[in-house]
Amino acid sequence: MITLTYRLETSGSIEALAAKIASDQSTGTFVALAGETEELKARVAARVLAIRPLPDADRPSLPEAGDGPSKRADVDIAFPFDAIGTDLSALMTIAIGGAFSIKGLSGIRIIDMKLPEEYRGAHPGPQFGVAGSRRLTGVNGRPIIGTIVKPALGLRPPETAAMVGELIAAGVDFIKDDEKLMSPAYSPLSERVIAIMPLVLDHEQKTGKKVMYAFGISHADPDEMMRNHDLVAKAGGNCAVVNINSIGFGGMAYLRKRSSLVLHAHRNGWDILTRHPGLGMDFKVWQQFWRLLGVDQFQINGIASKYWEPDWSFISSFEAVTTPIFSPDDCALPVAGSGQWGGQAPETYRRTGRTVDLLYLCGGGIVSHPDGPGAGVRAVQQAWQAAVDGIPLADFALSHPELARSIEKFGDGKAA
């Protein structure tokens, strides 16, 4: 059985609504059918397993449902494996997509999904994940420290390369194109690759360290996306930014089967599916699809993010991508980003189970350091060392000037 947990909201009967979802999303229609036999229902009909009442909502999540209070409950519904199989598009369509169109609900959110053993090995999963990302960056025992080329849009390839050269010299482990940068006329991907990869390879030859650069290769045409992939791979690159919502399940599956690059997933557009607490789905559910399809690194915001997402949601997302679906090999490397600098390191370390298995991504928190990007990288590394050693940042900064200057610049939480 494939079991989903729905947080349902209705002014009517929760029990009736749950039964309707189970029926409509498996064998049912609005009239009885001669072919809808008991044998058929036993084989493919969904079943309501449990209903756990919750406190009423003061007002409905969907405005067309009126103004009064709504009953709420968490409902487990199980779908027979034979009705869905291992096709992720079938799973999304049957167990999730159609349920939102049912009459009588004033709110619906998918909050959990448990997949049966048949899904183990049915999809490729991460090719590199945590271990591969560490091996390729040569970073062990601490977070991988990364940054983003800024400004996000507008730089031509030579200008981008000049900034990348400075960041490589600064000692950063990972650099990425902003998710908004793919292959615009002023900065074609092919020209960026030609301008940037010699810098990466020259630094590797001189120092033995190969900085991981993630090029934006997303495209709605899977063949064009693969051509982008090949440009990066043939030039000696090892990572790509993929806008997973934009390319879809099919695009991701096509890419992963053919890819030799670390696939860094950016989830832009995810907020459409989750921002209303009574509608959509939890990241815990949604991220399983993409991990099965094969993302290696998953960007998930961070503590004190510059966006809407509260800290508890980031912690939940971090736990989700690091919890095995079937084995540790299907976990993605969590990527903490969005307004990050060294100041969030202690709280990130404490609230994520005291782990250093993450990519800590700082844009302005590195490139806008008052003493330059090199000092910015060192300041973030120092902050993480203080966090792991249990030393307050202010105390550690007394003997680490880069961190001290970072605190002066970003300590009010407005500049990074």
Protein Blocks (a to p, Z undefined) as FASTA:
>chain_A
ZZdddddddfbdfklmmmmmmmmmmmbcfbdcfklcfklmmmmpccdfbdcdddddfbdf
blknojbdcddddddddddfklnomafklmmmmmmmmmmmpghiabdcdfbdcddfklgo
pagbjfklmmlmmmmnopghiacdddddddfbhpafklmmmmmmmmmmnopabdcddfkl
cbdfklcfklmmmmmmmmmmmmmmmnopacdddddfbdfblklmmmmmmmmmmnopabdc
ddfklnommlmmmmmmmpcbdcdddfehklmmmmpmkgcjdfklmmmmmmmnopabdceb
jehiablbdfklmmmmmmmmmpcfkbmklpccdddeehiafklmmmmmmmnoppabdcdd
dfklmmmpfnbjklmmmmmmmmmmmmmnopafklmmmmmmklmmmmmmmmnopmZZ
